Amino acid sequence: MAGAAILASRAALKLGAGIVYTMLLDGNAPSFDFMQPELMLHRAGEKLPSATTVLAGCGMGRDAAAQRLLLKALRTDASLVLDADALNLIATHDELRKILVARSRPCVMTPHPAEAARLLGCTTEEVQKDRIASALKLARDFRCTAVLKGSGSLCALRDGSLYVNRTGNPSMSAPGMGDTLSGMIAAFIAQGLSVDDALLLAVHLHGAAGDELARQNAVGMTASELTDKARALLNLWISGRTA
């Protein structure tokens, strides 16, 4: 699903990551992004570019090629953001899980409830029954910073603290929204924020951008336009103005 990787990459680029390399597993994937030619697209099998921050999982699938690419990512010295199928692979492969837990570099995990359940070895219903305990357990068991997505996303930090995000709305339950959030988190880490601060800023900004879009047009919200709204909103905050 090359679209997921490209959505995440566009979000990372537009929220200030700098140079963004995008590794695509699809053999029929484009050689460049027509809408965002600044992205550096690479085919799987090429050498993984050196990077300070690596985002893995968006649209990557769960086959052997995806496993190999994730293993390379886990073995880098970069800060990691893990989403979607990267989380599903870690949940089902003990080797990948052990490498992740043993890493010394920081990591952010961004599961929705079903992915969290697979990681924790329980049911989605059990995760939703006690979301706070689930989020804290994810951070503790995987030695990472984690966001348990959903209404009132929960951000569990490495020091055991927990934050509840109050931005966002139901119109954001559209395809690609999670990919966009992961790209934003990676962008902020790449600019020097700690993984904790990057997560808190990205989750809040992601929801705030969705709220701004909903006030204008609540029907048909897309992940692509949310990226542009998030960039505009962040620049307003930096300038000291409000939307």
WOQUI-V300930 format. One line per field, one symbol per residue. phi: phi as a letter, one per 40 degrees, with the letter a starting at -180 (. if undefined). A space follows every 50 residues. Layout:
phi: ???
//
This chain:
phi: .cdcccccccccccchcgcbcbcbcccccccacccacccccbcdhccccc acbbbbhcgcgbccccccccdccccccccbbbbfcccccccbbccccccc ccccccabbbccdcccccccgbcccccccbcccccccdcccbfacbbcch cgdbbbcccgcbbbcbchaccccbdgccccccccdcccccchcccccccc cccccdccccccccccaccgcbccccdccccccccccccgcbc
//
